[in-house]
Amino acid sequence: MAKLPEQFNADNHEPAQEFSTYPAGDYIAEIVDADLVDTNLGDGQYVNVEYEFIDCEQNGDYVGRHYWDTFNLVNNNPTAVEIAQRQFSSLCRAIGKMIVDDTEELLNTPTLGLKIGVKKAKKKDIENGYPDDKNKTLAWKKLQVGTSEPTASAPVKKATSTATPEKTPMSTPSHPWKK
């Protein structure tokens, strides 16, 4: 047993919100934290990015909530690294940072669109006590300047036609401090 440094009174603090899976859909977010973290086994590193939702298509209940992505950039598995590099490239394109040397460079960047999906819990996860579905980022989108339309930020392929890709509607939040 250990004595707390000071008496804690639960009446002085709001209880924690229940964490649940976000509904699949489009969210507008800003990066509020990013760090390079060692893996649990110590044989790799991943970039952990924390976003804060500032708008979403479903309703305003998710505004101010946080969401995390991890990009496994250093790993013994080359396939995991390749996937992480493609995903991180999409994030970097969405925020207009083509070259990144430090996770701090991901902060104070333009807002971006996130297309979030829901991954159903696998049987082995359920058997191991993790019955909940999980969110998965499906796309990182650069918001077009002066419009509420995002542009897809998937890896760029050579264009074979001049057709404009279909755009997903999202609203751009207003930032009174950026006038």
C-alpha positions, 0 to 999 in steps of 0.5 A: 500500500502507498499513501497518496501525495495529497488527499484526492476528492472525487467530487472535485473532478469530472469522471472519465468519459467512456471510450467508444469507437467513433462512427465511420465517416469524415472528420476535420482534425488538427494535430495536437501532439506527435512523438517518436515512441519505442515499441514494447519489445524495443526492436522498433519505433513508431510515430504516434500522432494525436489529433483533436476533432474540430468538426465532423459530418455526423454531429458535433458530439465528437468536436473536441474529442481526440484520436490517435494514429501510429506509423510503424516506421522502424520495424524488423518487418519490411511490409509493416514499414512499407505500409507505414511509410505510405500512410505517413506520406499521405498524412504529410501530403495532407498537411503540406509537409513533404519533408519531415525531420522531427515530429515537432514539425507535424504540429501547428500545421493546417487542419486536415480531413480524416476518413475513419472506418471501423474494424470489427474485433477479431475472434482472437481479440475477443477471446483475449478480452478485447471485444471492442471494434477499433477505428482505422484511418482510411485516408488523410485529406488535404483541405482545399484553401477557400472551400469546404472540399477536401482532396484525397491525399493518397500516394500520387500515381501518374495521371492517365486522364484529366478527370477530376477525382470525386470529392467527399463533402466536409465543412471547413471550420471557422477559426476567428483567430486566423482572420 
